[in-house]
Amino acid sequence: MGVCVLECSGDCGSLEHLWITPEHQGRGLGRALAEQVLGDTARRGISAVELESDPDAELFYARLGARRIATLPAPMPGAPERMLVRMEFGVRS
């Protein structure tokens, strides 16, 4: 139904993937996965988790407490001006 991948290096984490199959979206699975990962990072002593998000998913991550810290060019065929959003969760211990 879904997958979440967190890469850790020292006291920093990077949320590399958070995907829910389309037929299971809107049921709270993404929120549950993200909250589990963020809880695990706090127990590991990680102070921040960053991620790169498609602009369409920015609101999802913002509702979970992430904040925008940058935008990155990510052109693709048919969308040469496309940008990704760099976001960060401050992890509470």
Stockholm file with secondary structure:
# STOCKHOLM 1.0

chainA/1-93         MGVCVLECSGDCGSLEHLWITPEHQGRGLGRALAEQVLGDTARRGISAVELESDPDAELFYARLGARRIATLPAPMPGAPERMLVRMEFGVRS
#=GR chainA/1-93 SS CEEEEEEEETTEEEEEEEEECGGGTTSSHHHHHHHHHHHHHHHTTCCEEEEEECGGGHHHHHHTTCEEEEEEECCBTTBTTCEEEEEEEECCC
#=GC SS_cons        CEEEEEEEETTEEEEEEEEECGGGTTSSHHHHHHHHHHHHHHHTTCCEEEEEECGGGHHHHHHTTCEEEEEEECCBTTBTTCEEEEEEEECCC
//
